[in-house]
């Protein structure tokens, strides 16, 4: 597959592959008590999140399948936007590919494990942000890029 769609899929699959690789490495090698990377600020921990952001939908019956459906819909929307009007500019194209790759990485976890593996814990001493992963980072970066482009009227 060549052209715009091929490049988009290559980027998205690379992001999802990197996400799955880092998760496999963490699951295989991370000590049970985690690993402090930057004291007081950044750790590697192993967290299995059955829900969405901040554990949302984790207790809802059928929540897993709702999140699978939302992920599939997000993948379709990103693909449609990328080959259509929002994928014309380089930054918008990359933003959508990052979002798509991240959504795919977490979707693989949901289908395979029934939950998402998170392992990056950012905190400021005792104040913690919820653990996240490479897929979440890609989705966030892509979303920030899209927001910036929208605010500048570039989309």
C-alpha positions, 0 to 999 in steps of 0.5 A: 500500500502506498501513498497517503493511506500507506504512510498513515497506517505505517505511522499508526502501526509503528506507534502501536508496535512501540506501545506493545513492545514497551508494555511487554518489556515492563511486564517481563522485567519490571521489579514487583515494587516498580522502579524509581527513575527520577526521585520524587517525579517519575517512576515505572510501575505496573498497573492494569487498568480495566477502565478508561482515563482515571479508571472510568467505566471500570465497574460498569457492566459491559464497560470493556466492550463499550471501550472497545467500541469507542476505540474502533469508532475513534480509529475509523474517525481518525482514518477518515479525517486523515485521508480527508480534509484534516490530513492535508497538512503535515501536522494534522496528518501526524496528529491523527496518526499518533491518535490512531496508533495510540488507540490501536495500542490500547485496543490490542490490550483490551481485546487481548487482556481485558484491560490496559497495561500502564506503567509510567507514573509522573508525580510531584512528591505525593501528588500523583497523575494516574499511570499511563503508557506510550499509547496514552502519550501518543493520543495526548500529543496528537490531541494537543497538536489537533487542538493547537491547529484548530485554535490557529484555524489551520484545520 
